[in-house]
Structures are given as structure tokens and as C-alpha cells.
Amino acid sequence: MKDVAEICSDLIRFDTTNPGSGERPAAEYVATLLADAGLEPEVFESAPRRTTVVARMAGDSPDALLVHGHLDVVPADPAEWRTHPFSGEVDDGCVHGRGAVDMKGSCAMTLATVLGMRARGQRPKRDVVLAFLADEEATGDYGSRYAVTERRELFDGVTEAISESGGFSVEAGAHRVYPVAVGERGTAWMRLTAHGVAGHGSKPAADNPVATLAHALSRVAAHQWPVRLTPSVAALIRELSEITGQPVDLDRLDAEAARLGPLGQLFKGQIRNSANPTMLSAGYKVNVIPSSAEAHVDGRYLPGLREEFLETLDGLLGPKITREFVNLEDAPSAPYPSSFFDELAGSLVAEDPLARPVPYVMSGGTDAKSFARIGIRGYGFAPLMLRPDLDYFGMFHGKDERVPVAGLEFGVRVLTRLLAQEKTVE
């Protein structure tokens, strides 16, 4: 039976860059492992080579748990990496390569957990639906969105889900803090357009759309979004105050985030909305004023603050800018406190007595948004015990991405505690 590091290396060696040639080879690898373990995976495509795998492992409860991950990765330039990003090399106790953290390492933990349970004859506490999805690194149109609309029946009975961006360790003196995501900010990716009057570049401009758009983007980039504490983030800050023994000053949260270092990263990007200009396009010749100019903005808003976010953004853009959504997703949230959160926390503490699980809201987005559309409550829980010297947040979409082998093995033990019955089926 393959171990978790070997599975992680294997998955990394499939170049599933999005955009690219698709997830098909990695999906076939996953399906083969699941089939060899006696499961019956369904492999389907939303478009040629945009491939998703779903399987169900029978348990003893009518309520099912979804464990989902994505097989695609963002691009990586080999010239910028110490090791080739698709080598899957194991060195210095880590598996190296694009997707090691985001999120082929997590997919490997799920697969190793399932293979181990099947080999030992362990049955899940309840049905477990396993989903290995395409296209999370874009809009999810070819992956999770397609799955919940076209293959909805595969998720019958699912009430909760776990996936990426939670359950990792952050050193905190005598404790290790494990943030478990109970929500994430909403997504508002927008295309902005300014229209004007075309003309010769040497003459006074009647209405230059490039200048109009540049001024608008400057206002957006310079805007200081106000702090908005949601209940989950407020609960996180209270927990951090207790763990560190130092109250967090709610009137100086940016400074407090800097003071707390890695712990501060857990709330720094989650206390306000944000909007960042990311792409610009205008003109075709230096001496021609174009008739239009375009830009893209990555907007994120906290749960319950969508209307406030859009009203503020429209005020910053002004009347000459039109906007359209490239991708608009609500900000999902899961119950906290809850009995399921306690289950997740308990599985961590059982494997790490120094663990202090805390609620957490992700600044970015995941496939949990799609599953929320069909009533599935999503938690970020891909357990990893990390080395203190590893910049976990810097690994996401960064160069020299890697994950500790010992951390992956820890994650398999935690997931097994969460999923499996205590007794072995004879």
C-alpha cells in the first residue's frame, strides 16, 4: 500500500496547471487507487479532460460527510524554483512541488486515510463522500459548480464537508493553535470598463478613458476599508487573547496582527473587505487615444457585507466606470460553536495534546462556496502539524512550495480518528 508521501509525490508529478491540459491523468490515478481499495469511483468530465472523481464509502449513519479537494494547481515557472515544480521530490523531510500545500498534499492525506481504513477493515462512522475536483483554481465551472448542478445525486445525504485551508498548526509558546475554518469571504471578481472619445495622442483629450480608469483604480487601491468584526473572527480574537495571555486591542487590530506574527495572520486579512486591481488593458498604439479601457479587480467581502462592499466600490469608481462580474460568490459560513466543530477539534487534540483549535475565517475562497449552494455546511479542515520555520501562508501559490512528510502523516492519523469507527470490522 502506498504511503501518504508517495501518493503526494505521485500527484504532484501530474502537471494539472490551470489553465492547461486538464486534470484527467491525475483523476485516473485517484480513481485507480480507490477502485483497488474496493470502492466504486465515478469519473466524469464537464469538458474534455476537465475531470472529477467522486466515490462513497458506506458507514452506519444516514447523514453523510463530504471530504473534497481539487486536483488542479496554479502555474509554476521552473526557473524560479530550487527543484522542478512537478518533480514531487522528497528532500529535507518535505515533499516539494506545485500543489504540495494547495492541495495535492491534502488529497494525498484523504487517499492514504481511506486506503488504510479499507486495508484494516475499518468502517466509517457515517457515509463518507470523497470528491476530487477539477477547476478550483479558476471559477469551479468545470469542477464543483458542475458537480453540484449536473451530478447532485452523488451528494445525497451530505450535511457537512471538510476541505482545505484549516486544521494546520501555528506555534504559540506552550501551545499549538489549529485554526479550523468556519467561513470564508465572498468573491467579487469584476471587469471594469471606461468609455471615452478616440483621438490623436498629440491633441488635447476630450474624454480619455485610460485616464478615467487610472484615476478610478487609484481611488480603489488607496481606500482604507473599515474594520468589520464578524462573530467568528471576534471569537478567534478572544481565543488568541486567552491562549497568549495578552488581550488583543480591538481598536488597533492591524498593529496587533503585526505584534502577534503568524497568529496575527489568522485575522489580518479577515477583518475587512478588500478590492485589489489586478489586470489592465487599453489602447493599441502610442499616438492613439483609445475609445475604451478595461481593468479587473479582485474583490472580497465578509459574510453579510456584500451590499456594503458594492455600494462603497461604486462610490469609489464613479459614474463613468461600468462594472460586470466575472465571478460572484456569496460568503459561506458554517455553524460555530457546533457539535461537528467539537468533533474536528477533538480529533486534533487526541493526536496533539498541545493543540488549541480555534475558529477561523478564510480570506480567500474554496469549493465550499459551490457546496453551500446545495445546503452543505463547509469547514476548512486539512490537518497538518507544521514545522515552525515553514511559512505556510507563503506556500500558497508561491515558489518552492513544500509540505513536511511528518505533517502529512499526522494529518492521516487525525483524519482516521475523525472518520473511522473505533472498532475494526471482522
Summary of the structure (lengths in Angstrom):
residues: 426
radius of gyration: 22.9
end to end distance: 20.1
largest distance: 86.1
contacts: 1470
relative contact order: 0.19
helix: 34%
strand: 27%
